[in-house]
Amino acid sequence: MKKNLVYIIILFLTISLLSGFSGFKKYKNIVEYETVNVTQGDTLWNIAKENISEKEDIRDYIYMIRKVNNLESVNIHPGDQLLIPVYEKE
């Protein structure tokens, strides 16, 4: 019984580690940041859409913009300055 429990725990840890490593290279290296001045009508979605490659998931890119700029929500206002990550080209 204890032996089975140990095997289950080892299997769970192995799967957890492998799934974590599969997403490890999800983001390419950030090579620079561009500064964007928010104007009336801008949204994070539109700003991300202008700066992302077609292969990237826009939701992940918006998450990165929020993370870099310490934004708690997607709300931005005219006059805000945002750092937009620019990833290395493939």
MODELLER restraints for C-alpha pairs under 7 A, 6 or more apart:
rsr = mdl.restraints
at = mdl.atoms
rsr.add(forms.Gaussian(group=physical.xy_distance, feature=features.Distance(at['CA:28:A'], at['CA:87:A']), mean=5.89, stdev=0.5))
rsr.add(forms.Gaussian(group=physical.xy_distance, feature=features.Distance(at['CA:28:A'], at['CA:88:A']), mean=6.47, stdev=0.5))
rsr.add(forms.Gaussian(group=physical.xy_distance, feature=features.Distance(at['CA:29:A'], at['CA:87:A']), mean=5.62, stdev=0.5))
rsr.add(forms.Gaussian(group=physical.xy_distance, feature=features.Distance(at['CA:29:A'], at['CA:88:A']), mean=5.82, stdev=0.5))
rsr.add(forms.Gaussian(group=physical.xy_distance, feature=features.Distance(at['CA:30:A'], at['CA:85:A']), mean=6.12, stdev=0.5))
rsr.add(forms.Gaussian(group=physical.xy_distance, feature=features.Distance(at['CA:30:A'], at['CA:86:A']), mean=5.62, stdev=0.5))
rsr.add(forms.Gaussian(group=physical.xy_distance, feature=features.Distance(at['CA:30:A'], at['CA:87:A']), mean=4.35, stdev=0.5))
rsr.add(forms.Gaussian(group=physical.xy_distance, feature=features.Distance(at['CA:30:A'], at['CA:88:A']), mean=6.14, stdev=0.5))
rsr.add(forms.Gaussian(group=physical.xy_distance, feature=features.Distance(at['CA:31:A'], at['CA:86:A']), mean=5.96, stdev=0.5))
rsr.add(forms.Gaussian(group=physical.xy_distance, feature=features.Distance(at['CA:31:A'], at['CA:87:A']), mean=5.53, stdev=0.5))
rsr.add(forms.Gaussian(group=physical.xy_distance, feature=features.Distance(at['CA:31:A'], at['CA:88:A']), mean=5.66, stdev=0.5))
rsr.add(forms.Gaussian(group=physical.xy_distance, feature=features.Distance(at['CA:32:A'], at['CA:85:A']), mean=6.22, stdev=0.5))
rsr.add(forms.Gaussian(group=physical.xy_distance, feature=features.Distance(at['CA:32:A'], at['CA:86:A']), mean=5.33, stdev=0.5))
rsr.add(forms.Gaussian(group=physical.xy_distance, feature=features.Distance(at['CA:33:A'], at['CA:83:A']), mean=5.75, stdev=0.5))
rsr.add(forms.Gaussian(group=physical.xy_distance, feature=features.Distance(at['CA:33:A'], at['CA:84:A']), mean=5.25, stdev=0.5))
rsr.add(forms.Gaussian(group=physical.xy_distance, feature=features.Distance(at['CA:33:A'], at['CA:85:A']), mean=4.62, stdev=0.5))
rsr.add(forms.Gaussian(group=physical.xy_distance, feature=features.Distance(at['CA:33:A'], at['CA:86:A']), mean=5.56, stdev=0.5))
rsr.add(forms.Gaussian(group=physical.xy_distance, feature=features.Distance(at['CA:34:A'], at['CA:83:A']), mean=5.60, stdev=0.5))
rsr.add(forms.Gaussian(group=physical.xy_distance, feature=features.Distance(at['CA:34:A'], at['CA:84:A']), mean=5.06, stdev=0.5))
rsr.add(forms.Gaussian(group=physical.xy_distance, feature=features.Distance(at['CA:34:A'], at['CA:85:A']), mean=6.59, stdev=0.5))
rsr.add(forms.Gaussian(group=physical.xy_distance, feature=features.Distance(at['CA:35:A'], at['CA:81:A']), mean=6.47, stdev=0.5))
rsr.add(forms.Gaussian(group=physical.xy_distance, feature=features.Distance(at['CA:35:A'], at['CA:82:A']), mean=5.57, stdev=0.5))
rsr.add(forms.Gaussian(group=physical.xy_distance, feature=features.Distance(at['CA:35:A'], at['CA:83:A']), mean=4.73, stdev=0.5))
rsr.add(forms.Gaussian(group=physical.xy_distance, feature=features.Distance(at['CA:35:A'], at['CA:84:A']), mean=6.16, stdev=0.5))
rsr.add(forms.Gaussian(group=physical.xy_distance, feature=features.Distance(at['CA:36:A'], at['CA:81:A']), mean=5.61, stdev=0.5))
rsr.add(forms.Gaussian(group=physical.xy_distance, feature=features.Distance(at['CA:36:A'], at['CA:82:A']), mean=5.18, stdev=0.5))
rsr.add(forms.Gaussian(group=physical.xy_distance, feature=features.Distance(at['CA:36:A'], at['CA:83:A']), mean=6.45, stdev=0.5))
rsr.add(forms.Gaussian(group=physical.xy_distance, feature=features.Distance(at['CA:36:A'], at['CA:84:A']), mean=7.00, stdev=0.5))
rsr.add(forms.Gaussian(group=physical.xy_distance, feature=features.Distance(at['CA:37:A'], at['CA:79:A']), mean=6.18, stdev=0.5))
rsr.add(forms.Gaussian(group=physical.xy_distance, feature=features.Distance(at['CA:37:A'], at['CA:80:A']), mean=5.93, stdev=0.5))
rsr.add(forms.Gaussian(group=physical.xy_distance, feature=features.Distance(at['CA:37:A'], at['CA:81:A']), mean=4.61, stdev=0.5))
rsr.add(forms.Gaussian(group=physical.xy_distance, feature=features.Distance(at['CA:37:A'], at['CA:82:A']), mean=6.51, stdev=0.5))
rsr.add(forms.Gaussian(group=physical.xy_distance, feature=features.Distance(at['CA:38:A'], at['CA:77:A']), mean=6.45, stdev=0.5))
rsr.add(forms.Gaussian(group=physical.xy_distance, feature=features.Distance(at['CA:38:A'], at['CA:78:A']), mean=4.86, stdev=0.5))
rsr.add(forms.Gaussian(group=physical.xy_distance, feature=features.Distance(at['CA:38:A'], at['CA:79:A']), mean=5.41, stdev=0.5))
rsr.add(forms.Gaussian(group=physical.xy_distance, feature=features.Distance(at['CA:38:A'], at['CA:80:A']), mean=5.22, stdev=0.5))
rsr.add(forms.Gaussian(group=physical.xy_distance, feature=features.Distance(at['CA:38:A'], at['CA:81:A']), mean=6.09, stdev=0.5))
rsr.add(forms.Gaussian(group=physical.xy_distance, feature=features.Distance(at['CA:39:A'], at['CA:78:A']), mean=4.41, stdev=0.5))
rsr.add(forms.Gaussian(group=physical.xy_distance, feature=features.Distance(at['CA:39:A'], at['CA:79:A']), mean=6.33, stdev=0.5))
rsr.add(forms.Gaussian(group=physical.xy_distance, feature=features.Distance(at['CA:40:A'], at['CA:78:A']), mean=5.25, stdev=0.5))
rsr.add(forms.Gaussian(group=physical.xy_distance, feature=features.Distance(at['CA:43:A'], at['CA:76:A']), mean=6.79, stdev=0.5))
rsr.add(forms.Gaussian(group=physical.xy_distance, feature=features.Distance(at['CA:44:A'], at['CA:62:A']), mean=6.55, stdev=0.5))
rsr.add(forms.Gaussian(group=physical.xy_distance, feature=features.Distance(at['CA:44:A'], at['CA:74:A']), mean=6.39, stdev=0.5))
rsr.add(forms.Gaussian(group=physical.xy_distance, feature=features.Distance(at['CA:45:A'], at['CA:62:A']), mean=6.89, stdev=0.5))
rsr.add(forms.Gaussian(group=physical.xy_distance, feature=features.Distance(at['CA:48:A'], at['CA:58:A']), mean=6.70, stdev=0.5))
rsr.add(forms.Gaussian(group=physical.xy_distance, feature=features.Distance(at['CA:48:A'], at['CA:61:A']), mean=6.67, stdev=0.5))
rsr.add(forms.Gaussian(group=physical.xy_distance, feature=features.Distance(at['CA:48:A'], at['CA:62:A']), mean=6.22, stdev=0.5))
rsr.add(forms.Gaussian(group=physical.xy_distance, feature=features.Distance(at['CA:49:A'], at['CA:58:A']), mean=6.92, stdev=0.5))
rsr.add(forms.Gaussian(group=physical.xy_distance, feature=features.Distance(at['CA:65:A'], at['CA:84:A']), mean=5.92, stdev=0.5))
rsr.add(forms.Gaussian(group=physical.xy_distance, feature=features.Distance(at['CA:65:A'], at['CA:85:A']), mean=6.83, stdev=0.5))
rsr.add(forms.Gaussian(group=physical.xy_distance, feature=features.Distance(at['CA:68:A'], at['CA:83:A']), mean=6.90, stdev=0.5))
rsr.add(forms.Gaussian(group=physical.xy_distance, feature=features.Distance(at['CA:69:A'], at['CA:82:A']), mean=6.41, stdev=0.5))
rsr.add(forms.Gaussian(group=physical.xy_distance, feature=features.Distance(at['CA:69:A'], at['CA:83:A']), mean=6.42, stdev=0.5))
